[in-house]
């Protein structure tokens, strides 16, 4: 059975999908490379379904300062750190 899928390349701060499109988003070791990482998180939150999951990692939790002052409800779970 042949399966097809769509590959989309886009700026993380301007994801070309409607609000609430995804039930899960995975972002692995990316945020520490993005100068406007707050915009990326806001946009991920926009395209995430209510109650959806954003799974992200960074090499060191201290690279990303606490994100406050928005409607994004982050519930971090630290699985370990190399810092």
N, C-alpha and C positions, 0 to 999 in steps of 0.2 A: 504494500500500500504506500503510495507516494504521499508525503505530507508536505504542505507548503506553509511558509510563514513569511511575515513581513519584517524586513530590517529597516529601521528608521534611524538616521544619524541626525542629531539635533543638539542645540545648545541646551544644557541642563536648566538654564534659567528661563527657557522659552520652549517647553515641551509641547509639540503639536498634537495634543489630544484633549478631548473635552474633560471638564471637571468630573471627577469620580469615575474615571475609566478603569483604573487598576485596583485589584484587591491586594496586591503586594508589589513592592518595588525593592530591588536589591541594588545597593550602591557600595561596592567594596574598595576600600583604600583609594578614594577619589577626593573627598572633601579637603584634605590637606593640600591638594594641588589647585584648588579653585579659589581665586581671590574673593569672589562674590559668593561664598558658600551659603550665606543666608538666603540669597535669591534662589539658589538651587533647592534648598530645603522648603522654601515657600511654594515653589512650583511643584515639587514632589507631593507636598501636602494637598495642593489643588487637584492634581490628577488622581489622587488616592481616594478610593471609596471610603465612606464613613465606616469606621471600625477596621479599616485596612491596616496593613503592616508595612512599615518602612524598615528594612533590614540594612544597616550600614555598619561599616567598620572603618577605623582609622588605625594606623600603626601605634599611635599614642593618644590616649584620650585627652591629654592636655594640649594637643595641637588645636583643638576646637574649643573656643570659649563657650560658656553656657549661653544658650540661645533663649533670649527672653524678649518680651515686648511684642509678642504676636499671638495669634490664635492657635499656633501649632502646639499641640500637646505631646511633648516628647517624654517617653518613659525609658530612660537609658538602662540597659542591663550590661554591666561590665563583666565580660567573660574572662578577663585577664588583661594584662598590659605588659609591654616590654619596656616601660619607662619608669 
